[in-house]
Amino acid sequence: MKIAIVGSNRGIGLELVRQLTRDGHQVYAFCRIACDALRGIQPHAIIENFDVTRPDAMQAALAPYPITDLDWLIHVSGLLKSASLENFNTETILEQFTVNAIGPILTVKLLLPCLAPSAKVALLTSRMGSIADNTSGGSYGYRMSKSALNSAGKSLSRDLKHRGIAVFLLHPGFVKTQMTGYNGHIDVTTSAQGLIRLMHQKTLADTGTFWHVNGDPLPW
Ligand SMILES: NC(=O)c1ccc[n+]([C@@H]2O[C@H](COP(=O)([O-])OP(=O)(O)OC[C@H]3O[C@@H](n4cnc5c(N)ncnc54)[C@H](OP(=O)(O)O)[C@@H]3O)[C@@H](O)[C@H]2O)c1
């Protein structure tokens, strides 16, 4: 298959590129700056300068690559900045909205002509974006931005269904990465395996749904 991973230079994105390349897929790894680990994997292509907050830069980065018929597009890029009620900070809230909620939509819009007619799109969200599942409060910007992503992902699923393109909102688990200070319940290997399993399992009939990496449906 032809697969694009956006946010591929570390964490869950890097591991997705590793596993999918190992499994023989043609992987297009989008990132801002490639690291040695990503280069070492030798995916089909590494597309740098892809900052999901800068539409002009995204377009310029993509221009040299005539990508067609992508089977999967997985948007992984995300940003977590702590924000409690006490240190509520508009600037960091907006920053997280720009990366977490607007970035994925700009990515899908730009890569739409590159998708196969029956492509699957996954947006890595978080169960912290679930309003129904919020039992601990706090994390204002992150929660708000991921809820907004969930809302936008639902709209995308409606807008793209008639083209045969499915859109899923996926929670990767609590994963030991830089984002979590390497705290978590699972490692990137397990998370990426679960995400790939979900991508294989889910079909157009499931478009617009929200899943935990362990296979459980999540409430909005
Ligand atoms: N880890 C968890 O427990 C957990 C839980 C729930 C959801 N998630 C979600 O899963 C995704 C991956 O998280 P992770 O744990 O792998 O995080 P990570 O290790 O911090 O990686 C974040 C990735 O996002 C990229 N990124 C950030 N800002 C960007 C921008 N403006 N343009 C393009 N790329 C940008 C980073 O690239 P740079 O190196 O260029 O900054 C990096 O590749 C995120 O969407 C996150 O919200 C993670």
The ligand as an ORCA input file, in Angstrom:
! r2SCAN-3c Opt
* xyz 0 1
  N       1.699      9.947     23.827
  C       0.451      9.833     24.284
  O       0.207      9.292     25.379
  C      -0.696     10.350     23.472
  C      -1.992     10.179     23.998
  C      -3.077     10.635     23.269
  C      -2.879     11.226     22.037
  N      -1.626     11.394     21.554
  C      -1.490     12.035     20.245
  O      -0.702     11.220     19.399
  C       0.047     12.039     18.485
  C       1.515     11.683     18.558
  O       1.965     11.928     19.870
  P       3.422     11.479     20.401
  O       3.202     10.968     21.759
  O       4.128     10.641     19.384
  O       4.116     12.917     20.534
  P       5.598     13.460     20.277
  O       6.615     12.414     20.480
  O       5.667     14.714     21.069
  O       5.553     13.795     18.719
  C       4.789     14.873     18.259
  C       4.987     14.964     16.769
  O       4.217     16.077     16.304
  C       5.053     16.846     15.450
  N       4.643     18.254     15.411
  C       4.449     19.109     16.430
  N       4.155     20.328     15.954
  C       4.172     20.232     14.591
  C       3.955     21.138     13.533
  N       3.669     22.434     13.745
  N       4.054     20.687     12.255
  C       4.335     19.391     12.004
  N       4.563     18.485     12.955
  C       4.476     18.905     14.245
  C       6.431     16.698     16.082
  O       7.405     17.121     15.156
  P       8.681     18.042     15.615
  O       9.738     17.077     16.087
  O       9.038     18.773     14.373
  O       8.219     18.924     16.740
  C       6.437     15.206     16.365
  O       6.737     14.479     15.221
  C      -0.286     13.483     18.868
  O      -1.313     13.978     18.046
  C      -0.770     13.371     20.294
  O      -1.626     14.432     20.650
  C      -0.536     10.968     22.237
*
